[in-house]
Amino acid sequence: MKLAVIEIGSNSIRTSVYRSSKKNRFKTLDRWREPVRLGKSITQSRLLTNDQIEETIDVLKKFQTRIERYQVDRTSLIATAAVRMAKNQDQLIFAVLKETGLQLDIINEQEEAYYDYVAVRSTMRIKDALIVDVGGGSSEISLAKKGRLKHGLSIPIGAISISDLYLASDPIKENQLQAARKDISQRLESLNWMSSPATFVGLGGTLRAVTSILNREGKNKKTLHNSVISCDQIDELFNQLIHTSLEERSQIKELSDGRYEVILGGILIISEIIKKTPSKEIRFSNFGVREGYVFNYFHKMNLQDN
């Protein structure tokens, strides 16, 4: 069976095409990404603009054309924080259905955290894991103990929202930086379970970019999975980037497609989460919500077949 999954995020729209194999496993046949910054207007007004909706439709049509080459059995379209928070999400759902024939499934906070957990459980041999996915509009944090999910939630802050709310000046002002830290810290205050001993597993666009920068020597995106970076390295990188201009950050190849505009907000969230844990290092997972959704889907299909 072949399955295509399109994920509408806060910073981009990503598509992957998969072919199932035995025992809930699958092979990725192709993948594409287009930067579409839905999260920016959500931070300011909680509304998707008409231009953003039109751009989303255009990208979806482009991806549909590419997907047709693979003769997939099903195309699933999911959306995360930006669309979830939008007051006019129904407008997008209707436009997508009318223009593409696709039914948009907006996954809730618990589902998003759960799919992250499924992706990590299925691709890493880790029993006790603190799973952190810093996205553009939200951050998912889960705790697995002995391979079972104990806690999983989403907090409505991400790389885009923190960057737009607090870190928009160039250069960044110290009082803005402290205000951002305070906001993030307060949102994490009640999550006492994050202090439980566990392997810190990081995923999402911010950590992918950070891991790429810190593993430049001979590493490509495929081999980033399971890479380990120290928390000290992350702090050092943040201290370097905070003293660069927006123009200088735009020249860093790992921060292409607009990531340079929001990377500081993303790293700041990671840094504040690290403070709440006993972790000294982070293990990066290149698999997240999309792959967790696929693992879950094929598992259900196999149960039905049996």
C-alpha positions as CSV (number, residue, x, y, z in Angstrom):
1,M,0.0,0.0,0.0
2,K,1.2,3.5,-0.8
3,L,0.2,6.5,1.4
4,A,0.9,10.2,0.9
5,V,0.8,12.5,3.9
6,I,0.7,16.3,3.6
7,E,1.3,18.2,6.8
8,I,0.4,21.9,7.0
9,G,2.6,23.4,9.7
10,S,3.2,26.9,11.0
11,N,6.4,27.4,9.0
12,S,6.0,25.2,6.0
13,I,3.9,22.5,4.2
14,R,5.6,19.1,4.0
15,T,4.7,16.1,2.0
16,S,6.0,12.5,2.1
17,V,5.0,9.5,0.1
18,Y,5.3,6.1,1.8
19,R,5.1,2.4,0.9
20,S,4.1,0.0,3.6
21,S,6.1,-3.1,4.3
22,K,5.8,-5.9,6.9
23,K,5.3,-5.4,10.7
24,N,4.1,-1.8,10.5
25,R,7.2,-0.6,8.8
26,F,7.4,1.6,5.7
27,K,9.7,3.1,3.2
28,T,9.8,6.8,2.3
29,L,9.6,7.1,-1.5
30,D,9.8,10.8,-1.8
31,R,9.4,14.0,0.2
32,W,9.0,17.8,-0.5
33,R,8.8,21.0,1.5
34,E,7.5,24.4,0.6
35,P,7.9,27.4,3.1
36,V,4.5,28.8,3.8
37,R,4.5,31.0,7.0
38,L,1.0,30.6,8.3
39,G,2.2,31.1,11.9
40,K,3.1,34.8,11.4
41,S,-0.5,36.0,11.1
42,I,-1.7,33.6,13.8
43,T,0.6,35.2,16.3
44,Q,-0.8,38.7,15.5
45,S,-4.5,38.2,14.8
46,R,-5.4,34.5,15.1
47,L,-6.6,34.7,11.5
48,L,-5.4,33.2,8.3
49,T,-5.2,35.8,5.5
50,N,-6.8,35.3,2.1
51,D,-3.3,35.4,0.6
52,Q,-2.1,32.6,2.9
53,I,-5.1,30.5,2.1
54,E,-4.5,31.0,-1.7
55,E,-0.8,30.2,-1.2
56,T,-1.7,27.0,0.7
57,I,-4.1,25.9,-2.0
58,D,-1.4,26.5,-4.7
59,V,1.1,24.4,-2.8
60,L,-1.4,21.6,-2.2
61,K,-2.2,21.5,-5.9
62,K,1.5,21.4,-6.8
63,F,2.0,18.5,-4.3
64,Q,-1.0,16.6,-5.6
65,T,0.5,16.7,-9.1
66,R,3.7,15.2,-7.8
67,I,1.8,12.6,-5.7
68,E,0.0,11.4,-8.8
69,R,3.2,9.9,-10.2
70,Y,3.3,7.4,-7.3
71,Q,-0.3,6.1,-7.8
72,V,-1.0,6.2,-4.0
73,D,-3.9,4.4,-2.4
74,R,-4.7,7.3,-0.1
75,T,-3.6,10.9,0.5
76,S,-4.0,12.2,4.0
77,L,-4.0,16.0,4.8
78,I,-3.2,17.0,8.3
79,A,-2.7,20.4,10.0
80,T,-1.1,21.4,13.3
81,A,-0.8,24.5,15.5
82,A,-1.2,27.4,13.0
83,V,-4.5,26.1,11.6
84,R,-5.6,24.7,14.9
85,M,-5.4,28.2,16.5
86,A,-6.9,30.0,13.5
87,K,-10.4,31.5,14.2
88,N,-11.2,31.1,10.5
89,Q,-10.0,27.6,10.1
90,D,-13.4,26.6,8.6
91,Q,-12.6,29.0,5.7
92,L,-9.4,27.0,4.9
93,I,-11.1,23.6,5.3
94,F,-13.9,24.6,2.9
95,A,-11.4,26.1,0.3
96,V,-9.1,23.1,0.5
97,L,-12.0,20.7,-0.1
98,K,-13.5,22.8,-2.9
99,E,-10.2,23.3,-4.8
100,T,-8.4,20.0,-4.1
101,G,-11.0,17.5,-3.0
102,L,-8.9,16.8,0.1
103,Q,-10.5,16.7,3.6
104,L,-8.3,18.6,6.0
105,D,-7.8,16.9,9.4
106,I,-6.8,19.3,12.1
107,I,-5.0,17.2,14.7
108,N,-5.5,18.3,18.3
109,E,-2.7,19.0,20.9
110,Q,-2.9,15.5,22.5
111,E,-2.8,13.8,19.1
112,E,0.2,15.8,18.0
113,A,2.2,14.9,21.2
114,Y,1.1,11.2,20.7
115,Y,2.3,11.0,17.1
116,D,5.7,12.4,18.2
117,Y,5.8,9.6,20.8
118,V,4.8,7.0,18.3
119,A,7.6,8.2,15.9
120,V,10.2,8.0,18.6
121,R,9.1,4.7,20.0
122,S,9.1,3.2,16.5
123,T,12.5,4.4,15.4
124,M,14.6,4.6,18.5
125,R,15.5,2.0,21.1
126,I,14.8,4.2,24.1
127,K,12.5,3.1,26.9
128,D,12.6,6.3,29.0
129,A,12.4,9.4,26.9
130,L,11.5,13.1,27.3
131,I,10.3,13.9,23.7
132,V,10.4,17.6,22.8
133,D,9.1,18.9,19.4
134,V,9.5,22.7,19.0
135,G,7.5,23.8,16.0
136,G,6.6,27.2,14.7
137,G,3.4,27.7,16.6
138,S,3.4,25.2,19.4
139,S,5.8,22.9,21.3
140,E,4.9,19.3,22.2
141,I,6.4,17.7,25.2
142,S,5.9,14.0,26.1
143,L,7.3,11.7,28.7
144,A,7.6,7.9,28.0
145,K,8.6,5.5,30.8
146,K,9.4,1.9,30.1
147,G,8.2,2.4,26.5
148,R,4.8,3.7,27.5
149,L,3.5,7.3,27.2
150,K,2.9,8.8,30.7
151,H,2.5,12.5,29.8
152,G,1.9,14.3,26.6
153,L,0.8,17.9,25.9
154,S,1.2,20.9,23.7
155,I,1.9,24.4,24.8
156,P,1.0,27.3,22.4
157,I,4.4,28.7,22.0
158,G,6.8,28.0,19.1
159,A,9.7,29.4,17.2
160,I,7.6,31.8,15.2
161,S,5.4,33.1,18.1
162,I,8.3,33.7,20.5
163,S,10.4,35.4,17.7
164,D,7.5,37.6,16.6
165,L,6.3,38.6,20.1
166,Y,9.7,39.2,21.7
167,L,12.7,39.0,19.3
168,A,11.6,41.1,16.4
169,S,14.2,43.9,16.8
170,D,17.6,43.7,15.1
171,P,19.8,43.5,17.1
172,I,17.9,41.8,19.9
173,K,17.5,43.9,23.0
174,E,18.3,42.4,26.4
175,N,15.0,43.3,28.0
176,Q,13.1,41.6,25.1
177,L,15.3,38.5,25.6
178,Q,14.5,38.4,29.4
179,A,10.8,38.9,28.7
180,A,10.8,35.9,26.3
181,R,12.6,33.7,28.8
182,K,10.1,34.6,31.5
183,D,7.1,33.8,29.3
184,I,8.5,30.4,28.3
185,S,9.5,29.6,31.9
186,Q,6.1,30.4,33.3
187,R,4.4,28.1,30.7
188,L,6.7,25.3,31.8
189,E,6.3,25.9,35.5
190,S,3.7,23.2,36.3
191,L,5.4,20.4,34.3
192,N,7.2,18.9,37.2
193,W,7.4,15.5,35.5
194,M,10.0,16.9,33.1
195,S,12.6,16.5,35.9
196,S,12.3,12.7,35.7
197,P,15.5,11.0,34.5
198,A,15.0,10.2,30.8
199,T,16.8,10.5,27.4
200,F,16.1,13.9,26.0
201,V,14.9,13.3,22.4
202,G,14.4,16.4,20.3
203,L,12.6,16.8,17.0
204,G,11.1,19.5,14.7
205,G,12.5,22.2,12.5
206,T,14.5,24.2,15.1
207,L,16.4,21.1,16.4
208,R,16.9,19.9,12.8
209,A,18.6,23.2,12.0
210,V,20.6,23.2,15.2
211,T,21.8,19.6,14.8
212,S,22.7,20.4,11.2
213,I,24.8,23.4,12.2
214,L,26.6,21.4,15.0
215,N,27.2,18.4,12.8
216,R,28.4,20.0,9.6
217,E,31.4,17.7,9.1
218,G,30.3,15.0,6.7
219,K,26.7,14.9,7.9
220,N,23.6,15.0,5.7
221,K,20.0,15.1,6.7
222,K,19.6,11.3,6.5
223,T,22.4,10.7,9.0
224,L,21.2,13.3,11.4
225,H,18.8,10.9,12.9
226,N,20.1,9.7,16.3
227,S,22.8,12.3,16.4
228,V,23.7,13.6,19.8
229,I,24.4,17.2,20.7
230,S,25.3,18.5,24.1
231,C,23.2,21.1,26.0
232,D,26.4,23.2,26.3
233,Q,26.8,23.2,22.5
234,I,23.2,24.6,22.2
235,D,23.9,27.4,24.7
236,E,27.1,28.3,22.9
237,L,25.3,28.4,19.5
238,F,22.6,30.6,20.9
239,N,25.2,33.0,22.4
240,Q,26.9,33.2,19.0
241,L,23.6,33.7,17.0
242,I,22.2,36.3,19.5
243,H,25.1,38.6,18.6
244,T,24.6,38.3,14.8
245,S,22.4,40.5,12.7
246,L,19.4,39.2,10.8
247,E,21.3,39.6,7.6
248,E,24.2,37.6,9.0
249,R,21.9,34.8,10.1
250,S,20.3,34.7,6.7
251,Q,23.7,33.7,5.2
252,I,23.8,30.5,7.3
253,K,22.8,27.7,4.9
254,E,21.1,25.6,7.5
255,L,18.8,28.5,8.2
256,S,17.4,28.8,4.7
257,D,13.8,29.3,3.7
258,G,13.2,31.9,6.4
259,R,14.3,29.8,9.3
260,Y,16.9,32.5,10.2
261,E,14.1,34.8,11.2
262,V,12.8,32.5,13.9
263,I,15.7,30.3,15.0
264,L,16.4,32.3,18.1
265,G,12.9,31.9,19.4
266,G,13.1,28.2,18.8
267,I,16.5,27.7,20.6
268,L,15.3,29.8,23.5
269,I,12.3,27.5,24.1
270,I,14.7,24.5,24.0
271,S,17.1,26.2,26.4
272,E,14.3,26.9,28.9
273,I,13.1,23.3,28.7
274,I,16.6,22.0,29.3
275,K,16.7,24.0,32.5
276,K,13.8,21.9,33.8
277,T,15.5,18.6,33.1
278,P,18.6,16.8,34.4
279,S,19.7,16.3,30.7
280,K,23.2,17.0,29.6
281,E,22.6,16.1,25.9
282,I,19.9,15.8,23.3
283,R,19.4,13.0,20.8
284,F,17.9,14.2,17.6
285,S,15.0,12.3,15.8
286,N,14.4,13.1,12.2
287,F,11.0,11.5,12.5
288,G,8.0,13.4,14.0
289,V,4.3,14.0,13.6
290,R,4.0,12.9,10.0
291,E,5.9,9.6,10.6
292,G,4.0,9.0,13.8
293,Y,0.8,9.4,11.9
294,V,1.9,6.9,9.3
295,F,3.1,4.3,11.8
296,N,-0.3,4.6,13.5
297,Y,-2.2,4.4,10.3
298,F,-0.4,1.3,9.0
299,H,-0.7,-0.3,12.5
300,K,-4.5,0.1,12.3
301,M,-4.6,-1.2,8.7
302,N,-2.7,-4.3,9.8
303,L,-5.0,-4.9,12.7
304,Q,-8.0,-4.8,10.3
305,D,-6.3,-7.2,7.9
306,N,-5.7,-9.7,10.7
